């Protein structure tokens, strides 16, 4: 029988890992996943780094060096995270070369605490791009309104961008426009468009978590019948918008100049409700030209018992729109749902970064040699 991950790859889905740690790098775990699990990319976020750095002793030597240099917390934190990301970029470099720069990408996020400050976001993205200094890096910028001009500005300077924390279809349309604007400016600035890449990270499972909670509060049979349908419908409609946006004359001009489309990336694909099939946010979102970044337990579940269709998105658009219409008919306010999710997403990453900064400050002052 064909390996489900091979089937997924042949369907045009790029398999990325939603995790990174120094231990994963030193043990060779990432290399094994590349070899055995078809992994061709890595995403990180502040919560992932907080868990990695506070839960392992593999950072001890570097922490001692940082303490001896008496670096401030933010500088030390960036030294730790960019070291891991640079190493991961090197591990993924063969995939980057083999796909002519399409895959083999590793993402690192700007400080989430500045997500609503356009100028600081641009400055931080530039700094990360210089610090990591690898062509297969993605700098992650949240899709808050204030992040949109930062996305365009960074792309205009040739920086490859992963736009993260997208929940709303309307915001996704804005993200695509920011991408196109950035490439148009990059072309005007004389950059080779073929060297600039981007993905748009559309979050999935969290939509069901929020909507299901509201449906449960209604407590009706109609509400119960819609549980677990919102997230996949939302993502499928996002893919429809992707198809339409990259079939326009505006895109054609850029494409003929060497540009590549901004691929949709399905994020938050680990199932949070145990009542649901643990591979649903992979199997139900198969289509050409997408990325699915998975936590390792989801990756292993797909490999073990996943049933991957060749395409599970095309032909679903009318049905997906009916799901959102039915939710509206029950009084579920879509715009409120997605705004709550965006605010919570930024706040969660803020809190992770703050906790990590606090613990790192304590570690730097108590480490021998400090």
C-alpha positions as CSV (number, residue, x, y, z in Angstrom):
1,X,0.0,0.0,0.0
2,X,1.1,3.6,-0.7
3,X,2.3,5.5,2.3
4,X,-0.3,8.2,3.1
5,X,2.4,10.9,3.2
6,X,3.6,9.9,-0.2
7,X,0.0,10.2,-1.5
8,X,-0.2,13.6,0.1
9,X,3.0,14.7,-1.5
10,X,1.9,13.4,-4.9
11,X,-1.3,15.4,-4.5
12,X,0.7,18.6,-4.4
13,X,0.7,19.2,-0.6
14,X,4.0,20.1,1.0
15,X,4.5,18.5,4.4
16,X,6.1,20.8,7.0
17,X,6.8,20.2,10.7
18,X,5.3,22.6,13.2
19,X,8.0,22.3,15.8
20,X,11.7,23.0,16.4
21,X,14.1,22.6,19.3
22,X,17.8,22.3,19.8
23,X,17.3,18.7,21.0
24,X,15.5,17.8,17.7
25,X,18.5,19.2,15.9
26,X,21.3,17.6,17.9
27,X,19.6,14.2,18.0
28,X,19.1,14.1,14.2
29,X,15.3,13.9,14.7
30,X,14.7,16.6,12.1
31,X,16.9,14.9,9.5
32,X,15.1,11.6,10.1
33,X,11.7,13.3,9.6
34,X,13.0,14.7,6.3
35,X,14.2,11.3,5.2
36,X,11.3,9.2,6.6
37,X,8.3,11.4,6.7
38,X,8.6,13.6,3.6
39,X,9.1,16.7,5.7
40,X,10.2,19.6,3.5
41,X,9.8,22.6,5.8
42,X,9.6,23.8,9.4
43,X,7.5,26.4,11.2
44,X,8.1,27.8,14.6
45,X,6.3,30.3,16.8
46,X,7.0,31.8,20.3
47,X,5.1,29.1,22.1
48,X,7.2,26.4,20.4
49,X,10.4,28.2,21.4
50,X,9.2,28.7,24.9
51,X,8.6,25.0,25.3
52,X,11.9,24.1,23.7
53,X,14.2,26.4,25.6
54,X,12.6,26.0,29.1
55,X,12.2,22.2,28.8
56,X,15.6,21.1,27.8
57,X,19.2,21.3,29.0
58,X,20.6,21.4,25.4
59,X,20.8,25.1,25.6
60,X,23.0,25.2,28.7
61,X,26.4,25.8,27.0
62,X,25.0,28.6,24.9
63,X,23.3,30.2,27.9
64,X,26.6,30.2,29.8
65,X,28.2,32.0,27.0
66,X,25.4,34.5,26.7
67,X,25.6,35.1,30.5
68,X,29.3,35.7,30.4
69,X,28.8,38.3,27.6
70,X,26.1,40.0,29.8
71,X,23.7,40.3,27.0
72,X,20.2,41.8,27.6
73,X,17.3,39.3,27.5
74,X,16.0,40.2,24.0
75,X,19.4,39.9,22.4
76,X,20.0,36.6,24.2
77,X,16.6,35.3,23.1
78,X,17.3,36.1,19.5
79,X,20.7,34.5,19.7
80,X,19.1,31.3,20.9
81,X,16.3,31.1,18.4
82,X,18.2,32.3,15.4
83,X,20.9,29.6,16.1
84,X,18.2,26.9,16.0
85,X,16.6,28.3,12.9
86,X,19.9,28.8,11.0
87,X,20.8,25.1,11.8
88,X,17.3,24.0,10.6
89,X,17.8,26.0,7.4
90,X,21.0,24.1,6.8
91,X,19.2,20.7,7.4
92,X,16.4,21.7,4.9
93,X,18.8,23.2,2.3
94,X,18.8,20.1,0.1
95,X,15.0,20.3,-0.1
96,X,15.3,24.0,-0.9
97,X,17.8,23.3,-3.7
98,X,15.8,20.3,-5.1
99,X,12.6,22.3,-5.4
100,X,14.3,25.4,-6.7
101,X,13.4,27.3,-3.6
102,X,9.7,26.3,-3.3
103,X,10.2,24.2,-0.2
104,X,13.0,23.6,2.3
105,X,11.9,26.6,4.2
106,X,12.2,27.4,7.9
107,X,10.1,30.2,9.6
108,X,10.9,32.5,12.5
109,X,8.5,35.0,13.9
110,X,9.0,38.6,14.7
111,X,8.5,39.5,18.4
112,X,4.7,39.1,18.7
113,X,4.5,42.0,21.2
114,X,5.1,44.4,18.3
115,X,2.4,42.9,16.0
116,X,0.5,46.2,16.0
117,X,3.5,48.4,15.4
118,X,4.2,48.5,11.6
119,X,7.6,50.3,11.7
120,X,9.0,48.1,14.5
121,X,7.7,45.0,12.7
122,X,9.6,46.0,9.6
123,X,12.8,46.7,11.5
124,X,12.6,43.4,13.4
125,X,11.9,41.4,10.2
126,X,15.0,43.0,8.6
127,X,17.1,42.2,11.6
128,X,16.0,38.5,11.6
129,X,16.7,38.2,7.9
130,X,20.2,39.5,8.4
131,X,20.8,37.4,11.6
132,X,19.8,34.1,10.1
133,X,21.4,34.9,6.7
134,X,20.0,31.9,4.9
135,X,18.1,32.1,1.5
136,X,15.5,29.5,2.7
137,X,14.3,31.5,5.7
138,X,10.8,32.8,6.1
139,X,10.2,35.7,8.5
140,X,6.8,35.4,10.0
141,X,4.6,38.5,10.3
142,X,1.1,38.4,11.9
143,X,-1.7,39.3,9.7
144,X,-3.0,42.0,12.0
145,X,-4.1,45.2,10.1
146,X,-0.9,46.9,11.2
147,X,1.1,44.0,9.8
148,X,-0.2,44.4,6.2
149,X,2.0,47.3,5.2
150,X,5.0,45.6,6.9
151,X,4.4,42.5,4.8
152,X,4.5,44.6,1.6
153,X,7.5,46.6,2.7
154,X,9.6,43.5,3.6
155,X,8.7,41.7,0.3
156,X,9.7,44.9,-1.5
157,X,13.2,44.6,-0.1
158,X,13.5,40.9,-1.1
159,X,12.7,39.3,2.2
160,X,10.6,36.1,2.0
161,X,7.6,36.3,4.3
162,X,5.3,33.8,6.1
163,X,2.1,35.7,6.9
164,X,0.7,34.1,10.1
165,X,-2.4,34.1,12.3
166,X,-4.9,34.4,9.4
167,X,-8.4,33.4,10.4
168,X,-10.8,35.6,8.4
169,X,-11.5,35.3,4.7
170,X,-11.6,39.1,4.3
171,X,-8.2,39.4,6.0
172,X,-6.9,36.7,3.7
173,X,-7.9,38.8,0.7
174,X,-6.0,41.7,2.3
175,X,-3.0,39.5,2.8
176,X,-3.0,38.5,-0.9
177,X,-3.2,42.2,-1.9
178,X,-0.3,43.0,0.4
179,X,1.7,40.2,-1.2
180,X,1.0,41.5,-4.7
181,X,1.8,45.0,-3.7
182,X,5.1,43.9,-2.2
183,X,6.1,42.1,-5.3
184,X,5.2,45.0,-7.5
185,X,7.4,47.2,-5.4
186,X,10.2,44.6,-5.4
187,X,10.1,44.6,-9.2
188,X,10.3,48.3,-9.2
189,X,13.3,48.1,-6.9
190,X,15.1,45.8,-9.3
191,X,14.8,42.6,-7.3
192,X,14.6,39.2,-8.9
193,X,11.1,38.1,-8.2
194,X,12.0,34.4,-8.5
195,X,14.0,34.7,-5.3
196,X,11.2,36.0,-3.2
197,X,8.7,33.6,-1.6
198,X,5.7,33.7,0.6
199,X,3.1,31.6,2.3
200,X,-0.1,32.7,3.9
201,X,-0.8,30.7,7.1
202,X,-4.5,30.1,7.5
203,X,-5.3,28.7,10.9
204,X,-7.8,25.8,11.0
205,X,-8.6,23.9,14.2
206,X,-8.9,27.0,16.4
207,X,-11.9,28.0,14.3
208,X,-13.8,24.8,15.2
209,X,-12.8,25.3,18.9
210,X,-14.4,28.8,19.0
211,X,-17.4,28.0,16.9
212,X,-18.2,24.7,18.6
213,X,-18.2,26.4,21.9
214,X,-20.8,28.9,20.7
215,X,-22.9,26.1,19.1
216,X,-22.8,24.1,22.4
217,X,-24.1,27.2,24.2
218,X,-27.1,27.2,21.9
219,X,-27.8,23.6,22.7
220,X,-30.1,22.9,19.8
221,X,-30.2,20.0,17.3
222,X,-29.5,22.4,14.5
223,X,-26.5,23.8,16.3
224,X,-25.2,20.3,17.1
225,X,-25.4,19.3,13.5
226,X,-22.9,22.1,12.6
227,X,-20.2,21.1,15.1
228,X,-16.9,20.5,13.5
229,X,-17.8,22.0,10.1
230,X,-16.7,25.6,10.4
231,X,-12.9,25.3,10.2
232,X,-12.8,23.1,7.1
233,X,-15.4,25.2,5.3
234,X,-13.5,28.3,6.1
235,X,-10.2,26.9,4.8
236,X,-11.8,25.6,1.7
237,X,-13.3,29.0,0.9
238,X,-9.8,30.5,1.5
239,X,-8.4,28.2,-1.2
240,X,-11.2,29.3,-3.5
241,X,-10.0,32.9,-3.0
242,X,-6.4,31.9,-3.6
243,X,-7.4,30.3,-6.9
244,X,-9.3,33.5,-8.0
245,X,-6.6,35.9,-6.9
246,X,-3.9,34.0,-8.8
247,X,-5.9,33.9,-12.0
248,X,-6.0,37.7,-12.6
249,X,-4.2,39.9,-15.0
250,X,-2.5,41.6,-12.1
251,X,-0.9,38.3,-11.0
252,X,-0.1,37.3,-14.6
253,X,2.1,40.4,-15.0
254,X,4.1,39.4,-12.0
255,X,4.2,35.7,-12.9
256,X,5.7,36.5,-16.3
257,X,8.4,38.4,-14.5
258,X,9.3,35.3,-12.5
259,X,7.1,35.6,-9.4
260,X,5.7,32.5,-7.7
261,X,2.3,32.5,-6.0
262,X,1.9,32.9,-2.3
263,X,0.9,29.4,-1.3
264,X,-1.9,28.8,1.3
265,X,-0.4,27.1,4.4
266,X,-2.8,25.2,6.7
267,X,-1.7,25.9,10.3
268,X,-3.1,24.7,13.6
269,X,-3.9,21.3,12.1
270,X,-3.7,19.3,15.3
271,X,-7.1,18.1,16.4
272,X,-8.1,19.6,19.7
273,X,-11.5,17.8,20.2
274,X,-10.9,14.1,20.8
275,X,-14.3,13.4,19.3
276,X,-12.9,14.2,15.9
277,X,-10.7,12.1,13.6
278,X,-7.1,13.0,14.3
279,X,-6.2,13.5,10.6
280,X,-9.2,15.5,9.6
281,X,-7.4,18.8,9.1
282,X,-5.0,17.1,6.7
283,X,-7.3,14.7,4.8
284,X,-10.1,17.2,4.3
285,X,-7.7,20.0,3.0
286,X,-5.9,18.3,0.1
287,X,-5.4,20.4,-3.0
288,X,-2.4,21.2,-5.3
289,X,-0.1,24.0,-4.2
290,X,-0.7,24.1,-0.5
291,X,1.4,23.5,2.6
292,X,0.2,21.6,5.7
293,X,2.4,22.2,8.7
294,X,1.7,19.5,11.3
295,X,2.8,18.8,14.9
296,X,4.7,15.6,15.0
297,X,1.8,13.6,16.6
298,X,-0.5,14.6,13.6
299,X,2.3,13.8,11.2
300,X,2.6,10.3,12.7
301,X,-1.1,9.8,12.8
302,X,-1.3,10.5,9.0
303,X,1.6,8.1,8.4
304,X,0.0,5.4,10.5
305,X,-3.7,5.4,9.5
306,X,-4.4,8.4,7.3
307,X,-6.6,8.1,4.2
308,X,-5.5,10.8,1.9
309,X,-7.7,11.6,-1.1
310,X,-6.1,13.1,-4.3
311,X,-8.2,16.3,-3.8
312,X,-10.7,17.1,-1.0
313,X,-11.2,20.8,-1.7
314,X,-12.4,21.3,-5.3
315,X,-16.1,20.8,-5.7
316,X,-16.8,21.8,-2.1
317,X,-17.2,25.6,-2.4
318,X,-21.0,25.9,-2.5
319,X,-21.3,23.4,0.4
320,X,-18.7,25.3,2.4
321,X,-20.5,28.6,1.9
322,X,-23.7,27.0,3.1
323,X,-22.0,26.0,6.3
324,X,-21.1,29.7,7.0
325,X,-24.6,30.8,6.0
326,X,-26.2,28.2,8.3
327,X,-24.0,29.4,11.2
328,X,-25.1,33.0,10.5
329,X,-28.6,31.8,10.5
330,X,-28.1,30.6,14.1
331,X,-26.7,33.9,15.1
332,X,-23.0,32.9,15.0
333,X,-21.3,36.1,14.1
334,X,-18.4,35.2,11.7
335,X,-16.6,38.5,12.0
336,X,-16.7,38.3,15.8
337,X,-15.4,34.8,15.8
338,X,-12.4,35.5,13.6
339,X,-11.6,38.7,15.5
340,X,-11.6,36.9,18.8
341,X,-9.3,34.3,17.3
342,X,-6.9,36.8,16.0
343,X,-6.8,38.7,19.3
344,X,-6.3,35.4,21.2
345,X,-3.6,34.2,18.8
346,X,-1.5,37.4,19.3
347,X,-2.1,37.4,23.0
348,X,-1.1,33.7,23.4
349,X,2.2,34.3,21.6
350,X,2.7,37.5,23.6
351,X,2.3,35.6,26.8
352,X,4.7,32.8,25.7
353,X,7.3,35.4,24.8
354,X,6.9,37.2,28.1
355,X,7.2,34.0,30.1
356,X,10.3,32.9,28.1
357,X,11.8,36.4,28.6
358,X,11.2,36.3,32.3
359,X,12.7,32.8,32.8
360,X,15.6,33.7,30.5
361,X,16.4,36.8,32.5
362,X,16.4,34.7,35.7
363,X,18.6,32.1,34.0
364,X,21.1,34.6,32.7
365,X,21.6,36.1,36.2
366,X,22.0,32.8,38.0
367,X,24.2,31.0,35.4
368,X,27.8,30.5,36.5
369,X,30.0,33.2,34.9
370,X,27.2,35.8,34.7
